[in-house]
């Protein structure tokens, strides 16, 4: 995936989380250019199999690793978080799935 209209990479857009305490611990997937679809498609690229898919690819360190992104398009739910250890990551994923945004 290349850069958006503003020249920022997909990884750069994901890394720009803001402060979780003010922007929210669970946030909608940000827009790349004028749509969230390119990031959603990138995150769900491994969706060639049924079930839960985990993607591990190099990304920039997020401004606030406590943020979890959610996106729901075309009956696909994507939840993205930066790994921060086993238990914190599990809590972030559970919190996102139970959040009012969904």
N, C-alpha and C positions, 0 to 999 in steps of 0.2 A: 504494500500500500504506500503510495507516495504522499506527498504533502497536500494539505488542503489549500484553499484559495489564499489564505493568509501566510502560506509558506511553512506552517508548522507541521511536524510529523505526527503520525497517529500516536506514537509513544509520548510525544511532548504534550499533546492534548490530554491524554490520560493522566500524565504526571501532574498536571496543573489542577490539583484537587481543591486548593484553598484550605482554610482551617476547618477541620471537621466540627469543631464546637460552634462555629458560626454558620458554615455552609451546610452542615448536616453530615451525619455519619453514613447515611444511605442517600445516594444522589442518583438522579437519572444519568444515563450515559451521555457525555457531552457531545456536542455537534462538531463535526469536522467539515468545514465549509458551511453549508446551510442545512445539514442533515446528520442525524445520529446513525443512519443506515450503514455508512462505510465502516464505522467502528463495530457496530453490531455484527455485520457480515464477517469482519475479521475475527472477532471473538468466537463466532459460531462456525468457523471454517472447518473444524474437525467433526462437524455434525454429519459425517457419512455413516455413522453407526448409531444404533438405538441406545438409549440410556444416558448416563451422565458422561460428559466428555471433559477432560482436563487438558488445558493448553499450557505449555511451558515454553515461553519464548522470551528473548531478552527485551526488557523494557527499561525505561528510565525510572529512577527512584522517584516515587510519588512525593509531592510536597507534604502530605499527611497520610501515612500508611494506614491510618484507622478508617479511611473512607472506603466504602464498598459501592460500586456502581451496579445499577440494575437497568435492564432494557428488555422490553417485550414487544416483539414485532413478528408478524406472520406466525403466530402461535408458538414462537420460540422464546423462552425466557433465558436471558443471559445474566449471570451474576459474576462480577469481576472484583477481585480484591488483591492487594499486594500481600504476599506471604510474610507473616510476622511471627512465625512459630506455630506449632500445632494447635494449641488451645486457643490463642487469640484469633487465628484464622478461622477455626471452627465457629467461634462465637460471632465473628463478623459475618460469616455466611448465614448462620441461623438468624441473626438480627435482621439481615437484609430480606430473608424470606418471610419473616414475620412483620415487616414494616408496613405501615399504612399505605405506602406508595403502591404496593401490590394488592 
